[in-house]
Amino acid sequence: MVHRVSLFLFVFLAISIPVSPVATRSVAAGQASGLSGDAVDAAEAARVISVLEAGGEYDALYDLVHPDVVAEVPRWVVVGWYETEFAATPTDELIVTGVEFVDWTWGVTGREYPRTAAVSYEQPFLIDGEWTDLPGVVHLVESGGEWGWFFGNDRASVDALVSTLAPPGDLRDESNPAGEPVPSGFADALDADIDEFWAGAYDDVGADYASPAKIVGFDDPIRTGCGQADPDETAAFYCVTDGSIYYSDWFRTLVEDQFGDFAWVIVVAHEWGHHVQADQGRYATDQPHEDSGLYTIQLELEADCLAGAYARDAGARGWLDGGDIDEALELTARSGDAEDTRWTDPLAHGTSEQRVDAFTTGYAEGLDGCEVTLR
């Protein structure tokens, strides 16, 4: 849990759960020794954030982020992160230990904020049955008379959450409230072939199919429905908010040069699998037994299987050249998680063996082998 805080939160203060028995040791932010003026206000803002976290008020917590965060990180990402990572971890209101005003840079955009309130604190967490105080620092920037907090330590971590932490349908549909079909048709013949496969699969079961809104390759920073994407920090991802697939041009070149053109098709087919998952209301959670979601690793391996099912269809149509499947398998094997990756990690994609097994299952058995029933 501490590792997860260091990897993603870096600005988060607490988790969720009502105030614990150690609450008697908490003090008001304004009581921190030596604080006055803006320092008191910033400390109180940090305390309020921790209270919302402890109470599970995640939507209200998002309302307190800095306006720049709203432009980069969708609400469902922040709320979903809290619900999947910290919802069952006891915590308590923080104790402010000091406030310092500094120049600080938000890693997600690289923008520098002068006179940032760096609020240091101690936060009690229930770890292995014992309450333990963990120190930390949250950075707050004033905007419109309010102190706002920041989510995400870098673009890569935010993009990873966006592409893997798909929200339930009621949140997903905010990007298309009228439920209008998304126009299909892609200039790239490789993309068009994947699209035709899925259109046919949906048609076979009498279900309505909507293509991804667009497939975008880029070599300069661009704004997406999931915030700004930097080609230096992004490989490929599916954005649930705008229903589009994005990839860095350098990444496509790398895959095609090192593995082959069909290996690149499988990258796109994998992200297309996430589009289908979002359409079917399949989403990531850390409590699938309670909310009918799936662990992130299950979604990722399922997307590998769906890519394999597409490859099976392409082969049956005589579309593949000799060696194409070998390209796909080599790329998949090279894309496995590190050995020490927890299977419950929200960024987990599976080991090399797991990913290859998932792809080959789809290739051998088609959609039936992936156990995905379209509706």
C-alpha positions, -999 to 999 in steps of 0.1 A, spaced: 0 0 0 28 24 8 44 15 -26 11 25 -43 11 58 -26 46 66 -38 38 55 -73 6 74 -79 -6 97 -52 24 117 -41 -2 144 -32 -29 123 -17 -34 126 20 -54 97 33 -77 69 22 -113 62 29 -131 49 60 -147 66 90 -125 81 116 -106 55 135 -100 51 173 -68 71 170 -88 102 161 -83 116 195 -47 124 186 -58 147 156 -54 185 158 -70 213 138 -48 225 109 -46 260 124 -31 246 155 1 235 138 29 253 155 41 286 139 14 288 112 -3 321 102 -21 337 73 -21 318 40 -2 289 57 -32 284 81 -56 284 51 -35 259 32 -32 236 62 -69 237 67 -75 229 31 -52 198 35 -72 188 66 -105 191 47 -92 169 19 -82 142 44 -116 143 60 -133 138 26 -110 109 19 -117 93 53 -154 96 47 -153 82 12 -166 114 -3 -147 110 -36 -169 132 -58 -166 160 -33 -128 154 -32 -126 158 -69 -145 191 -66 -115 204 -47 -88 196 -73 -70 225 -90 -87 237 -122 -57 225 -142 -64 189 -130 -100 191 -143 -85 198 -178 -62 168 -177 -78 141 -156 -115 130 -158 -135 127 -126 -141 90 -131 -103 83 -130 -99 100 -96 -131 85 -82 -123 51 -96 -87 51 -83 -99 58 -48 -126 32 -50 -103 5 -63 -72 13 -43 -80 27 -9 -117 21 -2 -110 -8 23 -79 6 40 -85 23 74 -70 57 78 -75 88 100 -75 125 97 -40 139 91 -19 160 114 -3 190 98 33 194 108 43 224 87 37 245 57 64 259 33 59 280 2 79 267 -28 82 267 -66 68 233 -76 62 215 -110 33 192 -116 48 162 -134 17 155 -155 20 187 -176 54 200 -166 39 233 -156 56 252 -128 36 268 -100 53 295 -80 44 299 -43 30 264 -40 20 255 -4 39 224 5 19 210 34 38 184 54 18 160 76 16 127 94 -12 103 85 -22 72 105 -28 40 85 -39 6 97 -11 -16 84 -10 -53 94 -34 -46 123 -14 -18 138 -18 20 134 13 35 118 20 72 112 33 78 77 48 112 68 40 130 36 37 163 17 8 175 -3 12 204 -28 -16 230 -30 -20 259 -54 -43 288 -49 -68 295 -77 -98 319 -74 -93 322 -36 -93 284 -31 -65 260 -25 -66 232 -51 -48 198 -50 -33 177 -78 -38 141 -89 -10 122 -107 28 124 -105 35 121 -143 17 117 -176 25 80 -180 8 70 -147 -23 90 -155 -25 75 -191 -21 40 -176 -50 46 -153 -71 60 -181 -65 30 -204 -70 4 -177 -94 17 -151 -126 17 -173 -156 31 -154 -190 16 -151 -215 24 -179 -232 53 -161 -199 72 -159 -187 60 -193 -218 74 -210 -212 109 -199 -191 114 -230 -220 104 -252 -252 111 -231 -276 106 -261 -261 72 -270 -256 83 -306 -236 58 -328 -201 68 -335 -193 71 -372 -170 44 -386 -146 43 -414 -108 45 -412 -83 56 -438 -57 31 -426 -66 -3 -442 -52 -21 -411 -75 -2 -388 -104 -7 -412 -99 -45 -411 -101 -47 -373 -132 -25 -375 -149 -48 -400 -141 -78 -378 -159 -63 -349 -188 -50 -370 -193 -86 -382 -190 -101 -347 -217 -78 -334 -239 -84 -364 -236 -122 -359 -254 -118 -326 -278 -91 -336 -261 -64 -315 -254 -28 -323 -218 -19 -329 -202 16 -327 -166 19 -340 -140 39 -320 -144 76 -327 -109 78 -342 -74 62 -343 -48 89 -338 -11 88 -342 8 118 -330 44 131 -326 36 163 -308 16 168 -275 -21 167 -282 -52 171 -261 -75 140 -258 -107 133 -240 -85 119 -212 -62 150 -210 -31 159 -227 -9 132 -242 28 136 -246 45 114 -273 76 112 -251 57 96 -223 30 76 -242 30 44 -262 -6 35 -270 -38 37 -251 -76 37 -254 -94 67 -240 -128 57 -226 -139 93 -223 -138 101 -261 -139 65 -273 -106 68 -293 -73 50 -296 -41 70 -294 -5 61 -301 29 78 -305 43 77 -340 77 66 -326 61 36 -309 45 24 -341 78 28 -359 96 9 -331 72 -20 -332 71 -23 -370 109 -21 -372 117 -45 -344 88 -70 -348 69 -64 -380 38 -48 -394 14 -74 -381 28 -69 -346 17 -34 -349 -18 -45 -360 -20 -66 -328 -11 -35 -307 -41 -17 -322 -63 -48 -319 -55 -50 -282 -66 -14 -277 -97 -21 -298 -104 -48 -273 -106 -22 -246 -131 -3 -267 -153 -34 -269 -149 -39 -231 -160 -4 -225 -190 -8 -248 -200 -40 -230 -197 -22 -196 -167 -42 -184 -145 -22 -160 -117 -25 -135 -121 -29 -98 -103 -44 -68 -135 -60 -55 -150 -79 -84 -169 -103 -60 -189 -73 -48 -194 -50 -78 -193 -74 -108 -161 -57 -121 -128 -73 -131 -93 -70 -119 -72 -49 -143 -50 -78 -152 -82 -97 -163 -92 -69 -186 -57 -68 -201 -54 -105 -207 -89 -105 -221 -79 -77 -245 -49 -100 -255 -74 -128 -261 -96 -105 -282 -66 -95 -303 -60 -132 -308 -96 -138 -319 -91 -110 -345 -59 -127 -357 -77 -160 -361 -104 -143 -383 -77 -125 -404 -60 -159 -409 -92 -176 -419 -97 -149 -446 -62 -154 -460 -52 -120 -449 -20 -131 -430 15 -136 -444 39 -163 -432 55 -153 -399 27 -128 -389 16 -148 -359 52 -153 -349 56 -115 -349 25 -111 -327 37 -138 -303 72 -123 -299 58 -88 -292 33 -102 -267 60 -122 -249 82 -91 -247 54 -71 -232 49 -91 -200 51 -76 -165 82 -76 -143 84 -106 -121 76 -87 -89 44 -71 -102 14 -79 -80 -15 -94 -100 -38 -70 -82 -17 -40 -93 -39 -15 -113 -12 -14 -140 -7 -52 -142 -10 -67 -178 1 -102 -170 34 -121 -173 48 -130 -207 35 -165 -203 0 -153 -193 -2 -128 -222 10 -153 -248 -15 -179 -234 -43 -153 -236 -35 -144 -272 -31 -180 -283 -64 -189 -267 -82 -163 -288 -63 -174 -319 -72 -210 -314 -108 -207 -302 -120 -172 -313 -143 -151 -292 -158 -182 -275 -124 -189 -260 -122 -154 -246 -156 -160 -229 -169 -126 -239 -206 -126 -249 -215 -96 -270 -248 -79 -263 
